[in-house]
């Protein structure tokens, strides 16, 4: 006896559930896992790219300082041996800056900062070529001009590095947050998956756990590399809460100011007390202009070291504002300004 239509329907529905639903579940979970791996791998690639950008920027600065030291030595001694690093590094600097440009195609502001560094470097290179063509020692005014040109390059590189460091910190936080969300979702889905998905789920979870551990290890390594880079460049970073006046200083910042780790009281008033009295108004004026007039925060000042003597700093910062435009924080870097005759030691 042929089956009635309702009986056929009653048979088809269980068969559909038994065959189609597991297949749909498998397809859905497969797509979800592939998406997770793609998201995490993209985050890791972004972090690797940030590492390479920082490396190229530091390499460019080291090569430029090497050229400056060799050029300065030649002007003092007329010994052409000093021109070897100057000549060898000229093309290397251009190639390093070009590689850095290629790594930031999606960030127009950072590309513009690199172009500004390139322009400042070309001005300095033209000046050195003119001086070498003259074959005479530089006059005091020319010595000052060369120092100001080099300080401009160092300042622009420092601004680029400080911005890249902030971008990388944000990316690291977003990556870690995404990883935690993905892990939570993965555990929830795996707990409710059918036995048919067990082997596949375990394999994917193992891969995700490995990537997850790698991300947090990368974050820790990045922090260590940032501290090493700041120390090598005689730079420290700081973060100021405009409303409360509280300040956070990196260990490098405290060291450059002659303080032990944790010795800085963490207030804007304490920072001003370290500055020589006649320079405090420079810092305060620059701070007020940045907050109230939205001007770039840039200033130079001197501090009195506990061991005696003075140390000169150049400082750059950026004001962070909320959605209403009200200033909330200022973050930035402080960099030791070396005298021209100390350039060779800094390199």
C-alpha positions as CSV (number, residue, x, y, z in Angstrom):
1,X,0.0,0.0,0.0
2,X,1.4,3.3,-1.0
3,X,2.3,5.8,1.7
4,X,0.0,8.7,2.2
5,X,1.3,12.2,1.7
6,X,1.4,13.0,5.5
7,X,3.3,9.8,6.1
8,X,5.9,10.7,3.5
9,X,6.2,14.1,5.2
10,X,6.7,12.4,8.6
11,X,9.5,10.3,7.2
12,X,11.2,13.0,5.3
13,X,11.4,15.3,8.3
14,X,13.4,13.0,10.5
15,X,15.7,12.1,7.6
16,X,16.3,15.7,6.9
17,X,17.1,16.4,10.5
18,X,19.4,13.4,10.7
19,X,21.3,14.3,7.6
20,X,20.9,17.9,6.8
21,X,21.2,19.5,10.2
22,X,24.5,17.8,11.1
23,X,25.8,18.9,7.7
24,X,24.6,22.5,8.3
25,X,26.1,22.4,11.8
26,X,29.4,21.2,10.4
27,X,29.4,23.9,7.6
28,X,28.5,26.6,10.1
29,X,31.2,25.7,12.6
30,X,33.7,25.2,9.9
31,X,33.0,28.7,8.6
32,X,33.2,30.1,12.1
33,X,36.5,28.5,12.8
34,X,38.0,29.7,9.5
35,X,36.8,33.2,10.2
36,X,38.4,33.1,13.7
37,X,41.7,31.9,12.3
38,X,41.6,34.6,9.7
39,X,40.8,37.4,12.2
40,X,43.6,36.3,14.6
41,X,46.1,35.8,11.7
42,X,45.3,39.3,10.4
43,X,45.9,40.7,13.9
44,X,49.2,38.9,14.1
45,X,50.2,40.2,10.7
46,X,49.4,43.8,11.7
47,X,51.6,43.5,14.8
48,X,54.4,42.1,12.8
49,X,54.1,45.0,10.4
50,X,54.2,47.5,13.3
51,X,57.4,45.8,14.5
52,X,59.0,46.2,11.1
53,X,57.9,49.8,10.9
54,X,59.5,50.6,14.3
55,X,62.7,48.7,13.3
56,X,63.1,50.6,10.0
57,X,62.5,54.0,11.8
58,X,65.1,53.2,14.4
59,X,67.5,51.9,11.7
60,X,67.1,55.2,9.7
61,X,67.8,57.3,12.8
62,X,70.9,55.2,13.7
63,X,72.2,55.6,10.2
64,X,71.6,59.3,10.1
65,X,73.3,59.8,13.5
66,X,76.2,57.7,12.1
67,X,76.5,60.0,9.1
68,X,76.3,63.1,11.4
69,X,79.1,61.8,13.6
70,X,81.3,61.0,10.7
71,X,80.7,64.3,9.0
72,X,81.4,66.2,12.3
73,X,84.6,64.3,12.8
74,X,85.8,65.1,9.3
75,X,85.2,68.8,9.8
76,X,87.2,68.8,13.0
77,X,90.1,66.7,11.8
78,X,90.0,66.7,8.0
79,X,90.7,63.0,8.3
80,X,88.8,61.3,5.4
81,X,88.4,58.1,7.4
82,X,85.5,59.8,9.2
83,X,83.7,60.1,5.8
84,X,83.4,56.3,5.4
85,X,80.2,56.0,7.5
86,X,78.9,59.2,6.1
87,X,79.3,58.0,2.5
88,X,78.3,54.3,3.2
89,X,75.1,55.3,5.1
90,X,73.8,57.8,2.6
91,X,72.0,55.3,0.3
92,X,71.2,53.0,3.2
93,X,69.1,55.8,4.9
94,X,67.1,56.4,1.7
95,X,66.4,52.6,1.3
96,X,65.4,52.3,5.0
97,X,63.0,55.2,4.8
98,X,61.5,53.8,1.5
99,X,60.9,50.4,3.3
100,X,59.2,52.2,6.1
101,X,56.9,54.1,3.6
102,X,55.9,50.8,2.0
103,X,54.9,49.4,5.4
104,X,52.3,52.2,6.2
105,X,50.3,52.4,3.0
106,X,47.0,52.6,4.9
107,X,48.0,55.5,7.3
108,X,48.2,58.8,5.5
109,X,49.3,60.7,8.6
110,X,52.2,58.4,9.3
111,X,53.2,58.5,5.6
112,X,53.2,62.3,5.8
113,X,55.4,62.2,8.8
114,X,57.9,59.9,7.0
115,X,57.8,62.3,4.0
116,X,58.6,65.1,6.4
117,X,61.6,63.1,7.8
118,X,62.7,62.4,4.2
119,X,62.5,66.2,3.4
120,X,64.5,67.2,6.5
121,X,67.1,64.5,5.8
122,X,67.5,65.8,2.2
123,X,68.0,69.3,3.5
124,X,70.7,68.1,5.8
125,X,72.4,66.0,3.1
126,X,72.5,69.0,0.7
127,X,74.1,71.0,3.5
128,X,76.8,68.3,4.1
129,X,77.6,68.1,0.4
130,X,78.0,71.8,0.2
131,X,80.4,71.8,3.2
132,X,82.4,68.9,1.8
133,X,82.7,70.8,-1.6
134,X,84.1,73.8,0.2
135,X,86.6,71.7,2.1
136,X,86.8,74.1,5.0
137,X,85.9,73.8,8.7
138,X,82.4,75.0,9.5
139,X,81.9,78.4,11.1
140,X,80.1,78.7,14.5
141,X,76.9,79.8,12.7
142,X,77.1,76.9,10.4
143,X,77.8,74.5,13.3
144,X,74.6,75.7,15.0
145,X,72.7,75.4,11.7
146,X,73.8,71.8,11.3
147,X,72.9,71.0,14.9
148,X,69.4,72.5,14.4
149,X,68.9,70.5,11.3
150,X,69.9,67.3,13.1
151,X,67.6,68.2,16.0
152,X,64.7,68.6,13.5
153,X,65.3,65.1,12.1
154,X,65.5,63.6,15.6
155,X,62.3,65.4,16.6
156,X,60.4,64.2,13.6
157,X,61.6,60.6,14.0
158,X,60.6,60.8,17.7
159,X,57.1,62.0,16.8
160,X,56.7,59.2,14.3
161,X,57.9,56.6,16.8
162,X,55.6,58.0,19.5
163,X,52.6,57.9,17.2
164,X,53.4,54.4,16.0
165,X,53.9,53.2,19.6
166,X,50.4,54.5,20.5
167,X,48.9,52.9,17.4
168,X,50.6,49.6,18.2
169,X,49.3,49.7,21.8
170,X,45.8,50.2,20.6
171,X,46.2,47.3,18.1
172,X,47.5,45.1,20.8
173,X,44.6,45.9,23.1
174,X,42.1,45.3,20.3
175,X,43.8,42.0,19.3
176,X,43.8,40.8,22.9
177,X,40.1,41.7,23.3
178,X,39.2,40.0,20.0
179,X,41.1,36.9,21.1
180,X,39.2,36.7,24.4
181,X,35.9,37.1,22.6
182,X,36.7,34.5,20.1
183,X,37.9,32.1,22.8
184,X,34.6,32.6,24.7
185,X,32.5,31.9,21.6
186,X,34.5,28.9,20.6
187,X,34.1,27.3,24.0
188,X,30.4,27.9,24.0
189,X,29.9,26.4,20.5
190,X,32.2,23.5,21.2
191,X,30.3,22.6,24.4
192,X,27.0,22.3,22.4
193,X,28.4,20.7,19.3
194,X,27.5,17.2,18.3
195,X,29.8,14.2,18.6
196,X,30.3,14.3,14.8
197,X,32.2,17.6,15.3
198,X,34.3,16.5,18.2
199,X,37.5,15.7,16.4
200,X,37.3,18.8,14.1
201,X,36.5,21.1,17.1
202,X,39.4,19.8,19.1
203,X,41.8,20.4,16.2
204,X,40.5,24.0,15.7
205,X,40.6,24.7,19.4
206,X,44.2,23.6,19.6
207,X,45.1,25.9,16.8
208,X,43.2,28.8,18.3
209,X,44.8,28.3,21.7
210,X,48.2,28.3,20.1
211,X,47.5,31.6,18.3
212,X,46.0,33.0,21.5
213,X,49.1,32.3,23.5
214,X,51.2,33.6,20.7
215,X,49.3,36.9,20.7
216,X,49.8,37.6,24.4
217,X,53.5,36.5,24.2
218,X,53.8,39.0,21.3
219,X,52.2,41.7,23.4
220,X,54.8,41.1,26.2
221,X,57.7,41.0,23.7
222,X,56.5,44.3,22.1
223,X,56.5,46.0,25.5
224,X,60.1,44.8,26.1
225,X,61.2,46.0,22.6
226,X,59.5,49.4,23.2
227,X,61.4,49.9,26.4
228,X,64.7,48.9,24.8
229,X,64.0,51.2,21.9
230,X,63.2,54.2,24.1
231,X,66.3,53.7,26.2
232,X,68.6,53.4,23.2
233,X,67.2,56.7,21.7
234,X,67.4,58.6,25.0
235,X,63.7,59.0,25.1
236,X,61.0,58.4,27.7
237,X,57.2,58.5,27.5
238,X,54.5,60.0,29.7
239,X,50.8,60.1,30.1
240,X,49.1,63.1,31.8
241,X,45.5,63.2,33.1
242,X,44.5,66.8,32.4
243,X,41.6,66.9,34.8
244,X,43.4,65.4,37.9
245,X,47.0,66.6,37.1
246,X,48.2,63.0,37.6
247,X,51.1,61.8,35.4
248,X,52.4,58.4,34.5
249,X,56.1,58.1,33.6
250,X,57.8,55.2,32.0
251,X,60.9,53.7,33.6
252,X,63.0,55.3,30.9
253,X,61.5,58.7,31.6
254,X,62.4,58.5,35.3
255,X,65.9,57.3,34.5
256,X,66.5,60.2,32.1
257,X,65.4,62.6,34.9
258,X,67.9,61.0,37.3
259,X,65.2,59.2,39.3
260,X,64.9,55.7,40.5
261,X,61.9,53.5,39.2
262,X,58.8,54.6,41.1
263,X,60.5,57.6,42.6
264,X,58.5,60.2,40.6
265,X,55.5,61.3,42.7
266,X,53.2,61.2,39.6
267,X,51.9,64.8,39.5
268,X,52.3,67.7,37.1
269,X,53.5,69.9,39.9
270,X,56.3,67.4,40.7
271,X,57.4,67.5,37.1
272,X,57.6,71.3,37.1
273,X,59.7,71.2,40.3
274,X,62.4,69.3,38.4
275,X,62.6,72.0,35.7
276,X,64.9,75.0,36.3
277,X,62.8,78.0,37.4
278,X,63.5,80.1,34.4
279,X,62.3,77.4,32.0
280,X,59.0,76.5,33.8
281,X,57.0,79.2,32.0
282,X,58.0,77.7,28.6
283,X,56.5,74.4,29.5
284,X,53.4,75.9,31.0
285,X,52.8,78.1,28.0
286,X,53.2,75.2,25.6
287,X,50.8,73.1,27.7
288,X,48.1,75.8,27.8
289,X,48.4,76.5,24.1
290,X,48.0,72.8,23.3
291,X,45.0,72.4,25.5
292,X,43.2,75.7,24.9
293,X,44.3,76.7,21.4
294,X,44.8,73.2,20.0
295,X,48.4,74.0,19.0
296,X,51.1,71.2,18.8
297,X,52.7,70.6,22.1
298,X,56.4,71.3,21.6
299,X,58.9,72.8,24.0
300,X,62.5,72.6,25.2
301,X,63.6,73.0,28.8
302,X,66.4,72.1,31.2
303,X,66.3,70.2,34.4
304,X,68.5,70.1,37.5
305,X,69.9,66.7,38.2
306,X,70.2,65.4,41.7
307,X,73.9,64.7,41.0
308,X,74.5,68.3,40.0
309,X,74.5,69.9,36.5
310,X,71.8,70.4,33.9
311,X,70.3,68.3,31.2
312,X,68.4,69.7,28.2
313,X,65.2,68.1,26.9
314,X,62.9,68.5,23.9
315,X,59.4,67.4,24.4
316,X,56.5,66.5,22.1
317,X,52.9,65.6,23.0
318,X,49.4,65.3,21.7
319,X,46.1,66.2,23.5
320,X,43.4,63.6,23.6
321,X,39.8,64.9,23.5
322,X,36.4,63.3,24.1
323,X,33.5,63.4,21.7
324,X,32.5,66.9,22.8
325,X,36.1,68.2,22.1
326,X,36.9,68.6,25.8
327,X,40.6,67.8,26.5
328,X,41.0,64.7,28.8
329,X,44.6,63.4,28.4
330,X,47.9,64.3,26.9
331,X,50.5,61.7,25.9
332,X,54.0,62.3,24.6
333,X,57.7,61.7,24.8
334,X,60.7,63.5,26.2
335,X,64.1,63.3,24.5
336,X,67.5,64.3,25.7
337,X,69.1,66.9,23.5
338,X,72.8,66.1,22.9
339,X,75.4,68.8,22.2
340,X,77.0,68.6,18.7
341,X,80.3,67.3,20.1
342,X,78.4,64.4,21.8
343,X,76.9,63.2,18.6
344,X,79.6,60.6,18.0
345,X,79.0,59.1,21.5
346,X,75.2,59.0,20.9
347,X,75.7,57.1,17.7
